[in-house]
Amino acid sequence: GYWEAAWSGYIDGNLTNKIAYEILREQYVRALDCFNDENLEIELISFSTERLANEIMRLYINGIEDLKSENSLVFKFFQKTPDDVRKLGIAYIGQILSRLKDMEEYDLVLKRLMELWEERLRVFKNSNIDDFKREIVFFFFWFNNSIFEKGWTIDRLDEVLDLTDGSINMFSDVLDTFSKYIDEFPLKVIHCLEKIIKSQVRTDGYLLFERNYEPLLTRLLLSNEKDVREKTISLINYLGNRDLHYFRDLLD
C-alpha cells in the first residue's frame, strides 16, 4: 500500500532528528505494529528492518524514548519484533559503543545502556531462551567493545554464558578480549573460560580456537591467586581426561 511504500522511502533514506521524530512518532508505532499483523502488506515491501532497529536504539541512547513504559517505542520494539530483528538493535549498540564516549551526557548514556543490558537479561531469565537465542549472542559485541566498568561487564558476560550454556557462537574474538580482564579479575576469567571450553567439548567433542586459549591459560597459571591456578590446572586436566591434550605442555 501507499503507507508501506512511503515508510520504506523514509526509513531507508533518513536519520531521525528530534523534530522529525515528534512529527512521525506514530508512524514508528505503526511500523512496529506491522510485525504483529500478518495481513499488512509490509512483508511485501523491502523496507530496512535494520534501519528501524538502529533508529529506535538511537532514540533510546539519546534519552528520547525510555525503556520500560508500555507506550515507549523501545518497549514496543522488544515486545513486538522477532528475534531476528531484536538482534539487530543489540548488535548496532555493540558496534557503536566506543563512539558514545564523546556524547555530552555520557554518564546518562552509560546508565541507560547498563539498564538495557540488565533488563534484557531479566527478560531472558524469565522466558524460553530459545525465543531469544539470536539476540542474546550479540551481547558478546557489548563485551568486546565495552565502555562499562570492567567488573560489572564481566559479571554480565558470565550471566550471558549461563544463558547460552557456555556457547559463544561464532564470536571467537571474545576470547581475545579476556586478556584485558585477566590482571584485575583472573577468577572471573577462569570461570567464564571453563563454561566456554566445557560447552565446546560437550557440543563438538573437541576444542575450537585452541590458539586463542593458550596465552590466557598461560597467564592464569602464573596468577598470584591459588584458586585461579588450581581451577586452571583442573580445566587443563579436564581436557586431558578426554584425550584433548592441547595444553598439557603448560603443566610441565
Steps between C-alpha positions, in 0.01 A plus 500: 500500500589870488597516866738206471674656199522843665634352822760297314621813324522693825668245725751391237604853409497707819657521842251600765533841661288619791268715287434223247457252782232709669309531173537137395493314831164339426644364177771324700225347713318391185818345359552300819137388495565352156702224659184374669263534205522228237252683277707812447690534176821588681633151433493579130700821545873469554530787748802475721419334829865562587457875458183491709681311777796739486282809515305377800824420680626852422184647649567302817869587519413869473237477773212584266327167560510312829535128559209375704182703447258302285454792262874525437629413153782309666259294708285435193808408295604227741142383552386485139797416280639149443840379614657572160403866527575549870852375443556786255440760769732329748768453233476867398566623852788258542662629183480870594586483870846655467355797310262584784780620728490841331133562575419799722294301750734202501425398860127488424561307179710249693225460759235444231706231330573322826128502577428357155747213540366418847139520384560270204672250730199514731270426206720215377504337843122511526428373148569210268857580401448337160284801413800728553796291382594740219462817702695383802820406317538855372568611854844354430550816291432698816767304685755536222447876468408573861509856632364384836685432824695177454371310801140578409560403137650159565224423752242571227694283257498219755120527513481489120714186496269336753209569266679377187628190684853625443470536124667804345367416154733647236642770727852361547628855556334482841797287603750769404301757699555299819866609494383847612343349812751242622715730714205645697251213490683170445244296695211640297692427179568136585133455597396627157763298314392184680143548378610568142749214477268241653218612273717455190621158611145384579368626168782417259719249680803722447614853575462782252737800490764321708765756402289772659493316832869428548618853590205539738564172679873576518431827679244341731751234605731782609233666713576593859160358599507134600135445400572628151801273450312197633197561281721547194687175568168323554370629167810384312471159667130488406605526137776243545257250650308523172814438293519868412861581582515852359662660803674219689840661431390797710503275808857378453 
